[in-house]
Structure formats: C-alpha cells, structure tokens
C-alpha cells in the first residue's frame, strides 16, 4: 500500500466519546460546565515552530491506548540505513513464543533411518535424478539472480518507520517533560542510531512536543467505534489507526499484526473501502457497498487483537 502517511483524507473527523470519560459537572443555573471541573491541557497558545522537526526529520507522535495516552517519536529512513530493534529479550519473556521456538528446534533434529540395500539403491537413484534436475535448473537460476538482487536493492532503499523504542518495546511518555528528559539522558534507544539524534537531544524543549493532527492516533476508540455498526464508523479514525498500526508492527517487529493488516486481509479490505468512501466520487459508492459486506463483529474482534498486541509491547514512562 506504500507509505500510508502520504494519503490525504478529506472528511470531517468526529470521534466517538470515550466510554470511560468523566462528564464535567454542569452549573445549576446556566447548564454550562463549571470552570473548576474542566481539565486544563497545557498546550502552546500560538502556532508551534516546526523548523526543528522538519530539519531533523523526526516527529513527535501522540498515541492513545486503553491504558492511557502517551508521547513518543517517529522517523522514516531507508531500510538499509537502520538496524532493526532487538526483540530477543522481549520474545524470551513471551511464554507462547518460547514454546514455539522449542517446537521448531525439535522439528529440526535429524532422524537417522536404516534402510535395506534394495530400498537404499532406489533412494540413491532418486537422488541422482534430482541432482541432474538441479544442474539443469542452475542456468535459469543464474539468469534470475541479477533481477532478484536489483529488487532487493530497491527494497533496501525504501523508507521505513522507526520509533523511540528499545529492545522491541515502544517507549511512551505521559508528559512532554518526561519525554524530553529521556531524550537528553543518553539512555539507549533505537532512534539514537540516526545522525540527527545528538542535535535533537541538544535543542529539543518540552514546548516542542506538540504532534500534528495527522500524528495523533486514538487506538483506544477503534474497537468501540467498530462495534457501533457501519453507519457510525469514523473513516478518519480507522484509517489513521491502520497507518500507525502498520508502522508500529513493522518497527517493533510484530509479524502477527503485519499479517492481520497485510494486503488481501479482511482488515485491509476494510481500510481500502474506508479510503474509497473518504475520497468521494464513484469510488465512494463502491466503497460503501464493500463496507456493507464487512462484518462489524469480525472487524472489531480483529482490531481488539491488534490493540492488545501493541499494548503488550509498550513501556510506559512517567
């Protein structure tokens, strides 16, 4: 699907109310919310200076999950220039992954079988025929090697996402101040391999941690929105959730999530249909027809799994 962040969605956003949100107490006389009951959000009053982020090609990101909302960082770089996050320690802590690795090792063990002479000769003749076939195929394989190498080079030059993470864990910070403190600390993380990281650690201030609207994701609302049925589905909410889920699953090495969102999957069909409806025209009509064929229960269950797997690899920092 390419880089999903370059896809523009021209629909009004109306996210559903969080089920766990507290209602502000109303004034008895006017019906308005009392000033002392309204939570104040510390945001810059004026426009944020984007020069720092544009220059260093790193962006602040805000992600809402069922456990809370946090800030992190994301960048896009050629795959050939990045060292993937090390998930060995994370996978050792997962009993299901550990069990699967033991099964794979058992399957790789060699089994020695003693054959009688006649049966052994049959296998020997079969091996000789196989060797001849392989030699005949060798020339064809050689011709395609050059093409395969060129394709691999193109893939290695493709820009891929990398987050502020460490050992397969996404680092999420409750406040801009705690995020900036971590950036300046010199603690190990996967973004430190970027050539612009040192400059960021010297220049960034808490006031700079203001994500753009397109870099703000509400994964905590996705499942509830899908449960509401086709007529209530929020295209912008769901499309952006798919974008960040793909980025996270790639950067954090979550193959199960990548498979669930891969081309041809039911959730990818949902994403394509939502994009078609958002783009308008005849495509919107076809998109709406495709959406009606997608089960709300199936979609919500699938996304509940995705949000759960992403939440499981989050390292919350205060």
N, C-alpha and C positions, 0 to 999 in steps of 0.2 A: 504493500500500500504506500510505500515511500515514507517520507518524513511527515507524520500527521500534523505537525505543528504549522505546516505551511498551508493547510486547508482552512479557508475562511468560512465562517458560518454566520449568515446574516439573518438570525432570528432573535427575537426578544427573549431574554432569559427570565424565567420565573420559577425559581427553585422551590420545591415544596418545603413546608415548615418542618423543622427538625422535630421528631416526635418527643425528644427529651428536653426541648427548650422550655424555659420557665416564662410564663406570661408576666409582663410587667403589671404591677398593681395600678388600677385606674383611680384617678381623682374622683371623689364622690360628687363633686359639683359640675365639673366640665367633661368628665369621661376620658380625659387625657391621662397619659402615663405620668406618674409623679416623677419629678426630676431626680429624686434620691433613689428611685428604683431602676433607673436606666443605667445599664453598664456602659461606662465610658471606654472607648477604644482609642488607644494612644496612636494616632496616625498624623503624619505631617499635614499641616493645613494647606500648603501650596503644592505645586507640581514637584515631583521627585526628579532629581538630577540623574538622568540615565547614562551620562557620559562614562562613568566608572564601569558599569556593566557592559556597555557597548564596546568599550575599548578592550576590556579583558576577556570578553566573550564568555562570561559566566553570568548566570541569572539566579536571583532569589526565587524560591518556589514556596508556596503555602499549600499544605495538604491536610484535609480534614478526614479523619478516620473515626470509627466508633469510639476509640479510646481518647480522642481529643484532636486538637489542631496544632500543627507544628510547622516551623520554617526549616528549609534546607536549601541546598544549592544544586544547580544542574548546569552541565555544559554539553556541547556537541563537538566531537573531534573525530578525525579519521580513525577507523578501527585499527589501522596499522600502527598508530602512534600511542595506543593505550595498552596498559597491562590490566587485564580483567581483574575484578575483585576476587580475592582468595576465599572460597567458600568451604575449604576443607574443615576448618574448626566448626563452622555453623552446621555442616552436614553430620559431623560426629555427634552433635547434640540432638539430632533428629533420630529417634529410635526406628522410624519406618525406613529412612534412608540407610541406616546402619544394617538393618535386616536384609534389605535388598542387595547391598554390597556383599554380604555373606553368601547369599544365594548365588550371585553371579560368580563368585570365586569358586563355589562348589561345582558349578556347571563347567568352569574352565579346567578342572582337574582332568588329567589324562586317564583314560581307561585302556588297559592293555588286554587284548583278547588273543588267545592262542588258537590258530586255525590249523586244520589238517592240510596236507600238501596239495591235494586237488583244489580245495577252495582257495588256498593261498595263491595258486597259479592263476586262477580266474581273476583275483584281485590284481595280481601283477600285470596281466594282460590289459585289464581295465585302466590301470594307472598309466600304461604305455600309450594307450589310445588318448587318454586325457592329456598327456604330455604333448602329443602331436597336435592336438586341437589348440592347446595353449600357444604353441610355437606359431601356428597359422594365424592366431588372433593377435600375436605380438605386433606385427606390422601395422594393423589397424589401430591398436592402442597407441603406438608411437605417433601416428598421424594426429590423433586427437589430444595428445598431451599438451601441445603448444596452445591449442584453443582453451583447454582447461586452465592452464597457467595464466592466460590473459584474463579469463573470467575471475580467477582468484585475486588477481591484482586489482580488478575493478571493485570487487567486494571489499578488499582491504582498504581502499581509498574512500569508501562510503562513510559519511559522518554518522556516528552512533552516540547514544546518550551515556553520560557518566554522572553519577550523583555524589553528593557528600556522604560517603559510606565508608565502612571499614569491615573487612572480613565477612562480606556478604550481608551486612546489616546496614539498613538505611538510618542515618543519624537525623532525628527530628528534634527541634528545639522549641520550647514553649514560648520563648520571647526573643526578640531581635538581639537583646543584650547578651543572652547566653550563647546565641549563635556566633556573634562577633567575638566573644571571649574565647570560644573554641577555635575559631579561625586564627586568632593571634597566639594561641597557646603552643603551636607547633606539634600538636598531637597527630599521630599517624592517621591518614585517611586517603581515599582513592583519588581525590582531586589534587592532592599535593604533587602529583606527577605532571601537572600542567605547568607550562613555562610561565604562565601569568599568576600562579598561586602566590608566590612570595610578594609580588606587588599588591595583590589583593589584601593580604594579611597586614600590610603596612598602611593601606589607605582606607579600608572599609570602616564605617561608623554605623552604630545602630540605626541612625536615621536613614541609612541607605537600604535597609532591609524592608523594602516595600514591593512585593511582587506585582507585576502587571495582572490585569484581569485574566488574560489568557494563560497565566502561570499560577492560577489559583484553582484548586481542584477539590470538589466536595464528594469524596468517595463514600462518606457516611450517609449520603442521601440517596445513593443509587438504588439499593435494594428496595427501599420503601417506595421510591418513585415507580419502579417497575411493577411492584405489587398493585399499584393503583389501576392498572389496565391501560390499554392502548391510547385511550382518549386523554390520559393525564401524563403521558411520557414527555419528559423535558429533553428535547433533542440536544440542546447545548450542553446540559449537564451530562448526558450519557455519552456524547461524542468526546467531550473533554476527558471524561473518566477513562474511556478506551485509550485515548492518547497517552495519558500518564501511566496507565497500567502496562501498556506495551513498553514504554520507556523503562519503567521500574523492573519489569520482568527480564528485560534484556540486560540492564546494568547490574542487577542483583543476581542474575543467573537463576531464574525461576522457570525452568523448562515447562513445567505443568501449566503455568499461566500463559506462556507463549503459545502452547498448543491450543488452549481454550480460545485464544484470540486470533489464531492463525487463519489464513485465507481458506475459505470454504467451511469454516466452523459456523455453528448457529449464532454465536455472539458476533462473529464478523459479518454475517448476513444482517444482523440487527443494526450494526454500525453503518453498513453500506446503505440500508434502507433509510435510516435516520438522516444521513448526509443527503440522500436524494430528495427527501421531503424538505430539508432546510434550503436546498439550492433553488427550489421553485421550478416553474415551467412544467413540461410534460413529464419530466423526471420525478417531480413531486407526486404526481398522480400515481405513477408506477411504484414509487417508494411507499406510499400509503397502502397500496394493495399488498406489497410484500410484508409490510409491518403486521397486517391483519393475520398473516399466516404464521407469525412467530408467537409461540405461547408465552404469556406473561409469567406463568409459573416456572417454565423452563429457564427463561431469561433471568428471573430473579434468583433462582437457585444457583445458576451458573455464576452470577455476579457475587452472590454471597460467598461462594467458594473463593473467588478471586480476591475479594476484600479480606477474607480471612487469611489467605496465604501471604498477602502483602503485609498485613498487620503482624503476622508472626515473625517477620524479619525486620521489624522496626526497633531501633534502640532509642528510647525516649530520653532526652536530656533536658534538665530544668535550667 
